[in-house]
């Protein structure tokens, strides 16, 4: 396989770094193109074995499969400009909000398309990548793409009409969790803990809790088991409920979801 990476932003660079061992094991040749000189230098330092292309046209010519890591706002322009360059190629799009149908329309079905949404967890081989069921990739290329992302995390295949909300949970959700972690650590700081000590405890607590949930524990039951009658935890849970934690989280998910829908309308 000849795998091209167009753009070297946070997500595409994370995939490139995380998948290096997969590329080596599968004999994949990696090609990278980015118009940013600073990104080129960074990519060359991170991937000395990769081949670097001077322009997008060259990347399309040399690669069999192209990961499009450009911002959703400029994706329509890139796809229309390089429609013929991408002809016959397999395209993986990680652009938030752009539906599989929209992407295919922009290139007039010149290429085979797979919409995916990964997250930065791939950097520690704990990514969550959502694949749209609506794919035009050839079976062998589809299998390769799934194996790549299974190598750096977990993969879930969902209907196209669920991709926007899935992208929020699998992608945007990471930012929500960091705010939650920071807020609790800062509360510990206010009560005398060093911030790093507070953060260490919060992170380990979260890790243990998440592993329990992943191993089949029911979230509500786990919460009830942690709350002693008239104890400290139940008072904190009551304060969270009184201050609308669940409502705030629902609003955050809904706002991200609606923005994803807007991006598809602006193509």
MARTI-887118 format. One record per residue (C-alpha): residue number from 0; x negated, y, z. Coordinates in pm, 1 decimal, m for minus. Example, Ala and Ser with C-alpha at 12.3 -4.5 7.8 and 13.67 -1.06 7.14 Angstrom:
<atoms>
ATOM, 0, m1230.0, m450.0, 780.0
ATOM, 1, m1367.0, m106.0, 714.0
</atoms>
This chain:
<atoms>
ATOM, 0, 0.0, 0.0, 0.0
ATOM, 1, m110.8, 356.0, m75.2
ATOM, 2, 50.5, 578.1, 187.5
ATOM, 3, 69.9, 953.3, 140.3
ATOM, 4, 131.7, 1209.7, 413.8
ATOM, 5, 255.5, 1547.3, 290.8
ATOM, 6, 213.2, 1807.1, 562.8
ATOM, 7, 15.5, 1771.4, 884.3
ATOM, 8, 240.6, 1919.3, 1150.8
ATOM, 9, 300.6, 1780.6, 1498.2
ATOM, 10, 517.3, 1486.3, 1394.7
ATOM, 11, 338.9, 1376.5, 1078.6
ATOM, 12, m3.7, 1409.3, 1244.6
ATOM, 13, 122.0, 1204.5, 1541.2
ATOM, 14, 236.4, 929.0, 1304.0
ATOM, 15, m94.8, 938.1, 1118.0
ATOM, 16, m293.7, 903.2, 1440.0
ATOM, 17, m71.6, 639.4, 1599.5
ATOM, 18, m56.9, 420.9, 1287.7
ATOM, 19, m431.3, 409.8, 1214.9
ATOM, 20, m465.1, 53.8, 1343.5
ATOM, 21, m158.6, m54.4, 1144.6
ATOM, 22, m305.7, 98.8, 829.9
ATOM, 23, m635.0, m81.4, 894.0
ATOM, 24, m467.6, m417.7, 958.9
ATOM, 25, m253.5, m394.6, 645.6
ATOM, 26, m528.3, m260.9, 419.6
ATOM, 27, m331.9, 58.2, 358.6
ATOM, 28, m508.2, 346.4, 186.9
ATOM, 29, m405.7, 679.1, 339.6
ATOM, 30, m381.8, 1004.8, 145.7
ATOM, 31, m319.3, 1339.7, 314.7
ATOM, 32, m219.6, 1675.6, 172.6
ATOM, 33, m162.2, 1993.8, 369.0
ATOM, 34, m182.4, 2351.0, 237.6
ATOM, 35, m309.9, 2479.7, 574.2
ATOM, 36, m689.6, 2508.0, 589.7
ATOM, 37, m691.6, 2470.4, 968.8
ATOM, 38, m475.6, 2158.4, 939.2
ATOM, 39, m707.6, 2016.3, 674.0
ATOM, 40, m1004.8, 2053.1, 907.8
ATOM, 41, m815.0, 1895.5, 1196.0
ATOM, 42, m694.5, 1608.5, 977.5
ATOM, 43, m1046.1, 1539.4, 849.1
ATOM, 44, m1175.0, 1520.7, 1205.7
ATOM, 45, m893.3, 1286.2, 1308.9
ATOM, 46, m896.9, 1064.0, 999.4
ATOM, 47, m1247.1, 1030.6, 852.7
ATOM, 48, m1136.5, 726.5, 649.9
ATOM, 49, m843.3, 902.4, 480.8
ATOM, 50, m849.1, 1050.1, 131.2
ATOM, 51, m766.1, 1419.9, 111.7
ATOM, 52, m576.6, 1566.7, m180.9
ATOM, 53, m615.8, 1920.8, m310.2
ATOM, 54, m249.8, 1959.9, m402.8
ATOM, 55, 87.7, 1795.2, m360.1
ATOM, 56, 91.5, 1677.7, m720.3
ATOM, 57, m226.6, 1477.1, m661.6
ATOM, 58, m83.9, 1316.3, m347.4
ATOM, 59, 230.3, 1209.1, m533.9
ATOM, 60, 22.6, 1064.9, m815.9
ATOM, 61, m203.8, 859.7, m589.6
ATOM, 62, 43.1, 733.1, m326.5
ATOM, 63, 307.6, 460.5, m353.7
ATOM, 64, 498.3, 581.7, m47.5
ATOM, 65, 512.7, 946.1, 63.9
ATOM, 66, 598.1, 1062.6, 414.6
ATOM, 67, 739.2, 1413.4, 379.6
ATOM, 68, 638.0, 1595.3, 696.0
ATOM, 69, 738.4, 1946.3, 594.2
ATOM, 70, 987.3, 2168.9, 776.4
ATOM, 71, 1354.1, 2112.9, 684.5
ATOM, 72, 1386.1, 2478.8, 582.6
ATOM, 73, 1135.1, 2434.0, 297.0
ATOM, 74, 1210.6, 2071.0, 214.4
ATOM, 75, 1462.6, 2157.4, m63.2
ATOM, 76, 1204.0, 2373.3, m240.7
ATOM, 77, 935.0, 2103.5, m210.1
ATOM, 78, 1163.1, 1829.8, m339.5
ATOM, 79, 1289.0, 2028.0, m637.6
ATOM, 80, 941.8, 2149.7, m728.3
ATOM, 81, 790.9, 1800.5, m717.5
ATOM, 82, 1088.0, 1602.0, m846.2
ATOM, 83, 896.1, 1460.1, m1142.1
ATOM, 84, 579.1, 1406.9, m938.0
ATOM, 85, 779.3, 1187.4, m698.4
ATOM, 86, 948.4, 986.8, m972.5
ATOM, 87, 933.7, 615.6, m898.3
ATOM, 88, 784.0, 668.1, m552.5
ATOM, 89, 921.7, 570.2, m212.0
ATOM, 90, 995.1, 876.3, 1.0
ATOM, 91, 1029.6, 882.5, 380.3
ATOM, 92, 1191.0, 1203.1, 505.0
ATOM, 93, 1155.7, 1310.8, 868.6
ATOM, 94, 1332.4, 1644.2, 811.9
ATOM, 95, 1600.2, 1710.6, 1073.2
ATOM, 96, 1949.1, 1766.1, 937.8
ATOM, 97, 1891.4, 1671.4, 574.6
ATOM, 98, 2114.2, 1378.9, 481.6
ATOM, 99, 2004.5, 1095.9, 256.6
ATOM, 100, 2260.2, 1210.8, m1.6
ATOM, 101, 2120.6, 1567.0, 1.3
ATOM, 102, 1763.6, 1446.8, m42.3
ATOM, 103, 1856.9, 1220.0, m332.1
ATOM, 104, 2050.9, 1503.6, m496.6
ATOM, 105, 1753.5, 1739.9, m471.7
ATOM, 106, 1531.9, 1498.2, m660.5
ATOM, 107, 1815.3, 1372.0, m882.1
ATOM, 108, 1747.5, 1013.5, m770.8
ATOM, 109, 1400.2, 1026.7, m923.7
ATOM, 110, 1256.5, 854.4, m615.3
ATOM, 111, 1366.9, 592.7, m364.2
ATOM, 112, 1464.1, 760.2, m35.8
ATOM, 113, 1467.9, 662.8, 331.0
ATOM, 114, 1574.1, 911.0, 597.9
ATOM, 115, 1412.0, 852.2, 936.4
ATOM, 116, 1377.8, 1038.0, 1265.8
ATOM, 117, 1075.9, 949.9, 1482.5
ATOM, 118, 953.0, 1121.5, 1799.1
ATOM, 119, 622.2, 1210.3, 1964.3
ATOM, 120, 633.9, 895.0, 2175.2
ATOM, 121, 459.4, 727.0, 1880.5
ATOM, 122, 133.8, 875.8, 2016.9
ATOM, 123, 143.8, 622.0, 2301.0
ATOM, 124, 307.5, 347.1, 2091.8
ATOM, 125, 641.4, 416.7, 2261.4
ATOM, 126, 817.1, 599.7, 1981.9
ATOM, 127, 1187.8, 573.8, 1904.1
ATOM, 128, 1243.2, 592.1, 1529.7
ATOM, 129, 1592.3, 589.9, 1383.5
ATOM, 130, 1638.8, 467.5, 1024.9
ATOM, 131, 1946.1, 546.0, 819.5
ATOM, 132, 2125.1, 240.3, 680.8
ATOM, 133, 2169.6, 439.0, 361.4
ATOM, 134, 1842.7, 363.0, 184.3
ATOM, 135, 1736.4, 320.2, m176.6
ATOM, 136, 1392.6, 178.4, m93.7
ATOM, 137, 1297.7, m149.6, m252.9
ATOM, 138, 1317.9, m436.2, 1.5
ATOM, 139, 939.0, m474.5, 26.4
ATOM, 140, 889.0, m102.1, 89.6
ATOM, 141, 1175.1, m93.8, 339.5
ATOM, 142, 1015.5, m384.0, 526.9
ATOM, 143, 678.1, m207.1, 525.1
ATOM, 144, 828.0, 115.7, 664.4
ATOM, 145, 1009.0, m66.7, 944.2
ATOM, 146, 696.2, m264.5, 1036.0
ATOM, 147, 493.5, 57.3, 1045.9
ATOM, 148, 726.1, 223.9, 1295.4
ATOM, 149, 776.4, m94.8, 1498.2
ATOM, 150, 398.6, m98.5, 1539.2
ATOM, 151, 412.6, 240.5, 1714.5
ATOM, 152, 738.1, 200.7, 1906.5
ATOM, 153, 1093.0, 82.9, 1860.5
ATOM, 154, 1319.4, 109.3, 1556.4
ATOM, 155, 1696.9, 139.7, 1540.9
ATOM, 156, 1892.9, 128.3, 1213.7
ATOM, 157, 2218.7, 325.7, 1217.2
ATOM, 158, 2486.8, 439.5, 970.1
ATOM, 159, 2407.9, 767.2, 793.8
ATOM, 160, 2698.9, 947.2, 961.7
ATOM, 161, 2534.8, 890.8, 1301.8
ATOM, 162, 2188.4, 1014.2, 1203.6
ATOM, 163, 2236.5, 1373.2, 1321.6
ATOM, 164, 2343.3, 1281.2, 1673.1
ATOM, 165, 2086.3, 1000.1, 1687.8
ATOM, 166, 1817.0, 1248.4, 1586.7
ATOM, 167, 1911.1, 1467.5, 1882.7
ATOM, 168, 1892.9, 1181.8, 2133.3
ATOM, 169, 1581.0, 1019.2, 1988.8
ATOM, 170, 1402.6, 1340.6, 1891.8
ATOM, 171, 1522.1, 1655.9, 2068.3
ATOM, 172, 1590.8, 1465.4, 2389.4
ATOM, 173, 1220.0, 1458.2, 2469.4
ATOM, 174, 1219.2, 1836.0, 2514.9
ATOM, 175, 1520.8, 1813.2, 2745.9
ATOM, 176, 1345.4, 1555.5, 2965.2
ATOM, 177, 1034.8, 1772.7, 3001.3
ATOM, 178, 1250.2, 2057.5, 3132.6
ATOM, 179, 1405.3, 1821.0, 3386.8
ATOM, 180, 1060.7, 1701.7, 3501.3
ATOM, 181, 923.5, 2056.0, 3525.7
ATOM, 182, 1223.1, 2178.9, 3725.2
ATOM, 183, 1191.5, 1907.7, 3991.2
ATOM, 184, 813.5, 1951.5, 4017.3
ATOM, 185, 858.7, 2328.8, 4053.7
ATOM, 186, 1111.2, 2269.7, 4332.2
ATOM, 187, 845.5, 2065.1, 4512.3
ATOM, 188, 598.1, 2348.8, 4462.6
ATOM, 189, 840.0, 2591.9, 4626.6
ATOM, 190, 849.8, 2366.4, 4932.1
ATOM, 191, 472.3, 2342.2, 4974.2
ATOM, 192, 348.6, 2066.2, 4743.5
ATOM, 193, 67.4, 2129.3, 4499.6
ATOM, 194, 221.0, 2132.4, 4152.2
ATOM, 195, 6.5, 1842.6, 4028.0
ATOM, 196, 97.8, 1626.5, 4328.3
ATOM, 197, 465.0, 1704.9, 4270.7
ATOM, 198, 434.7, 1628.4, 3900.3
ATOM, 199, 256.4, 1296.2, 3966.9
ATOM, 200, 537.1, 1185.3, 4197.2
ATOM, 201, 812.2, 1296.2, 3960.4
ATOM, 202, 654.2, 1121.1, 3662.4
ATOM, 203, 599.1, 794.6, 3850.7
ATOM, 204, 951.9, 806.8, 3991.0
ATOM, 205, 1090.0, 859.7, 3640.7
ATOM, 206, 875.7, 580.8, 3496.9
ATOM, 207, 992.9, 331.4, 3757.8
ATOM, 208, 1355.8, 434.5, 3715.4
ATOM, 209, 1339.8, 410.6, 3336.7
ATOM, 210, 1180.6, 65.4, 3353.9
ATOM, 211, 1457.1, m52.5, 3586.9
ATOM, 212, 1719.2, 76.5, 3343.2
ATOM, 213, 1535.4, m78.9, 3050.1
ATOM, 214, 1532.8, m411.4, 3233.2
ATOM, 215, 1910.6, m413.4, 3256.3
ATOM, 216, 1998.0, m225.9, 3574.9
ATOM, 217, 2321.6, m27.6, 3548.8
ATOM, 218, 2254.8, 346.2, 3579.0
ATOM, 219, 2556.6, 419.3, 3799.7
ATOM, 220, 2485.5, 124.5, 4027.8
ATOM, 221, 2120.9, 225.8, 4059.3
ATOM, 222, 2225.5, 578.0, 4155.7
ATOM, 223, 2468.0, 445.6, 4418.5
ATOM, 224, 2199.6, 216.7, 4561.0
ATOM, 225, 1967.5, 515.7, 4598.4
ATOM, 226, 2232.1, 722.8, 4778.7
ATOM, 227, 2270.4, 634.4, 5148.1
ATOM, 228, 2595.8, 748.6, 5313.9
ATOM, 229, 2556.6, 1109.9, 5431.7
ATOM, 230, 2191.0, 1090.2, 5329.3
ATOM, 231, 1950.4, 1321.4, 5149.6
ATOM, 232, 1995.3, 1184.2, 4798.1
ATOM, 233, 2372.6, 1207.3, 4790.7
ATOM, 234, 2347.1, 1573.2, 4895.3
ATOM, 235, 2116.5, 1639.9, 4600.4
ATOM, 236, 2344.2, 1452.5, 4360.3
ATOM, 237, 2638.7, 1655.7, 4487.7
ATOM, 238, 2445.6, 1978.5, 4423.1
ATOM, 239, 2368.1, 1868.1, 4066.8
ATOM, 240, 2734.4, 1793.2, 4004.8
ATOM, 241, 2845.4, 2123.7, 4158.8
ATOM, 242, 2602.4, 2316.4, 3938.3
ATOM, 243, 2716.9, 2143.5, 3620.5
ATOM, 244, 2417.5, 1928.9, 3523.6
ATOM, 245, 2623.9, 1693.8, 3307.1
ATOM, 246, 2800.6, 1985.6, 3136.4
ATOM, 247, 2466.9, 2158.1, 3065.8
ATOM, 248, 2322.1, 1841.6, 2911.8
ATOM, 249, 2632.8, 1787.1, 2698.8
ATOM, 250, 2605.4, 2147.6, 2578.0
ATOM, 251, 2237.3, 2099.9, 2490.8
ATOM, 252, 2308.1, 1787.4, 2286.8
ATOM, 253, 2602.6, 1952.9, 2111.7
ATOM, 254, 2400.7, 2266.8, 2026.3
ATOM, 255, 2120.8, 2059.4, 1872.3
ATOM, 256, 2372.7, 1845.1, 1685.2
ATOM, 257, 2547.9, 2149.1, 1535.8
ATOM, 258, 2213.9, 2299.6, 1431.8
ATOM, 259, 2130.3, 1974.1, 1253.8
ATOM, 260, 2456.8, 2003.8, 1061.4
ATOM, 261, 2373.1, 2365.4, 969.8
ATOM, 262, 2038.1, 2263.4, 823.3
ATOM, 263, 2210.8, 2023.3, 585.1
ATOM, 264, 2450.2, 2298.9, 470.6
ATOM, 265, 2158.3, 2531.0, 391.3
ATOM, 266, 1998.4, 2301.3, 135.8
</atoms>
